[in-house]
Amino acid sequence: MHLQHHTQKGGWSVRWTDISEVGVPSISKEGWNHPLPWMGIRIKDYGAFLDSISFRLASGIIMEQRGLLLSAYRFREEDSKKEIEDMIFDDKPYVSADGKEYHGLVAMLANRMVYTRTLLGYDIFVSEDFLDRPLNDFVGLTRRYLAASAGLDSIPEDEVERLKALATHQQRMD
């Protein structure tokens, strides 16, 4: 089982066992926490994710999430040793935990994921605009699936059937 997201530029999927956390990222401003309209996903190991995406999709994610990085950088709580331009255009090779080296757009995406994890706590994001329900409800459901994949909880059968129907409908629309 896995979590998947499809866009016009392609799709990605992450196995439940490769996800360590799901939540709503936030920024702090003047002592107040402001949630962002995105679902954040923290991945245990970038390798499988990076191997599964196309260059077109990597480029799309980099562009789509640029504003998210800018906001996180602007409202960071600690001074960064890197300038924002260095983060946005960081295309140095990325070496995964298993030693595989990535270059080009995929390396740029991996480096971006490192920066967003540092600033927001998550690696990849799905905009609230793409969800079929309110953000917090979707995050809650996703956490239940994550827990169920670890054998800690169960998902109600009616919810499974509804999601299967929704997925079938989405495949017909594509």
N, C-alpha and C positions, 0 to 999 in steps of 0.2 A: 504494500500500500504506500501511497505517496501523496504529497501536496503538489498540485500543478497549477500553472497560470499560463494562459494563452493570450497573445497579442497579435496584432497584424504583422509584426516583425518576426514572429515565431513564439515558441513556448518553452517553458522550463518546468522541470519537476524535481522535487527533493524527496527522498524517502523519509518516512517518519523517523526512522532510526538515525538519520543524519541531522535531525533538527534538535537543538538543545533548548530553544525557547522561542515563544511567540508572544508578541505584545504590541502595545501602542507606544511608539517613541515619543519623547517630549523634550522640550527645550526649557531652560530656566531663564526668566527675565525679571529682574528686580525682585528676586526672592519668590516669584510665583512660577509654578510648573505649568507649562502650556502644552497639552497633547497635540500632536501633529495628525493630520488626516491620512495616516498611512498605517498599515499593519507591518510590523517589523518581524523578520525571521532571522534567528541566529543559527548558523550552520556549524556543526561540529568540525567538519573538514571540507575545505573548499574544492578539493580535487574532483569529486564526482559531479558537482555542480558545474564547474568550469569545463569539464570534458563533455558535458551534455549540451552545451549551448553553441549556437552558430555565431559567426562574426557579426552578422546583421543584428541579431538579438543582443549581443554584448554592446554594440554601438547604441542600440535603442535604450537599453537599461542605463548606460552611462549618461545619455542625454536626458532621459526622463527623470532621473534622480539627481541631476545636477543642482537644482534648486533646493533639494533636501540637504545636500552637503553644504551649500552656501548658508542656509539658515542655521544649521547646526554649528558651523564654524563661527558665524557672526555672534551667536549667543552662547558660545562655549564658556564654561566656568573657569577654565585654566588657560593660561597663555600657551599657545602652540609653538613649537620650534620650527614648524613649517608654515610657509605662506600659503594662502588659499590657492594661488595659481599653481604652486608646486603639487598640491593635492589634486586639483582638477585635471592637470595634464601629466600626471605621473605615469609614464609608460615604461619604467624600468622593469626588467624581467622579474617575475614573481616565482618563487620556489615554494611548492606545496609541502605539506608535512611529510609526504612520502618521497620527496626529493625531485618530483617532476617539475621541470622549468616551463613557464608560460611566457609568451612574448606577444607584442602588439596589443590589439584591442582586448584580448582576453586577460593579459597581464594588467592592462589599465583598469579593467573591471575588478580584478582581484585586489589591486592596490586601493581602489575606491572602497571596496568592501571592508578592507582593513581600517580605513579612515572613518567610515560611517560606524563601524563597530566601536571605535575609540570614542567618537563624539556622541553617538546615540544608543549604543549597546546592541545594534543589530547589523546584519550583513546585507540582506536583500529586503526589498519593500514592495508592497502592493498598495496602490492608491485606493482610498475609500471609494472613489468613483467607480471602481471595477467590481465592487462587492454587491451581492444580491440582498444584503440586509445591513442594518447599522453596524458601524465598525466594531463597537464593543461586543455586540452579539456575535459577529463573525469570529472575532478573536476568541471569545468564550467557546464557541463550537470547535474551532481549530484546536484549542487546548484540550478539549475533551477527546478529540481524535488522537492527539498526541499522547494523551494519557492511556487511551485504549490500546494504542500500538505498543505501549510498554506493559500492557496487561493490568493496568491500575483501575480502569473504569470501563463501562460499557456504553455504547451509543444506542439510544432508543431505535427500535426497528422502524418506526414511522419516519424518523429523520433520515435513516439510511435510504428508504424507499423514495422519499422526497428528493434527496440529493442525486440518486440514480436517475430519476425522471428529469431533473434539471440538467444533468450532464448529457443525457440523451438529446434533450431539446437543444442544448448548446452545440452539440456535434452536428445536428441537422442544419443549424443556422450557419455553421462554418462551411 
